[in-house]
Amino acid sequence: MAYLSKNLSVLAYANGFTLWHYTTADTAASVDSAGYFNAAADMLRVGDIIVANVDTAGTMQGGLFLVSSNASGVVDVNDMTQIGSADTD
């Protein structure tokens, strides 16, 4: 699949920092590929954090992506830091 602008929303904004939420059926590996968020280059800034639900049509995961670069319209995010990776009970 690909980035869908309707699935990216602002959760909070302060002091030049934005906390976003994004949901997608794409895997975390797809989302953290350089260029995935290029269509949002005019909104995303280096240091912004994206709270994400990924692989929603499969084995859903939740986590955080850090926008690590945004230059000349090419956006890159770091690999997802997963939240809630284990449920022992």
N, C-alpha and C positions, 0 to 999 in steps of 0.2 A: 504494500500500500504506500501511501505518501502522506505528508503533512496535510492536515485539514485545519484551516484557520478557525472554523467554528468550534473546534475542540480545545482551543487555547484561550484561557481567561485569566484576568488579573484577580489575585486574591488580596494583595496589599501593595501599597506604594508609599515610600518615604525616602527622603534624602537622596534621590537619584537611584534608588534600588527598587526593583519590582520582584515580588513573589508571584509566580504564575502557577496555574494548574493546567495540565494537559492530559487528555485521555485518548487512547488509540488501541486498535487491534494489532498494531505493529509491535515487534519485539523490542526489548531494550537495546539490543545490538543494532537494529535498524535505526532507531531514534538517535543513538549517539554517533551515527555516521556523519562526517563533515558534510554540510550542505542540506541536511534534513530540514532545518528551520530557515533556509534561505528566504522563503517567501515572507518571513516575519522579521527580516533583518532590520527594517526601519523601526521596530518596536523593542527588540531584545538588545540588552547591553551587557558587556562583559561584567561578570559578577552577579548578574541576576540568577535566581534559583527557580527551577521548574519542578514542582511537585507533580509526579506523574503516576498514572495507572496505565500500565502497558500490557500487551498480550491479552486484552480483554476478551477475545474470542477463544482463548486457549487457557493456559495456566497463568492467570492474572498475577502480576507483580506490582508492587508500589515502591516508589523510590524518589530520589532527588537527582536532578541533573544541574550542573553548574555551567553557565554560559562562559566558556573559556576564551573564545575569540569571536570577533565580528568585524571583518575587514573587507571592504570592496564588495559587500553584499553576500559574503560567504560566512555563515554562522557555524560554529562548532561547539558542541557541549561535551563535557567530560563523561566518562562511563558512569552509568547509574549507580548510585549508592543505594542499595536495597534497604527497605524498611520492612520489618516483620518477616524475616526469612525463615523463621522456624516457629512451629506451634506444637509444643510437646504435650499439651493437654487438650 
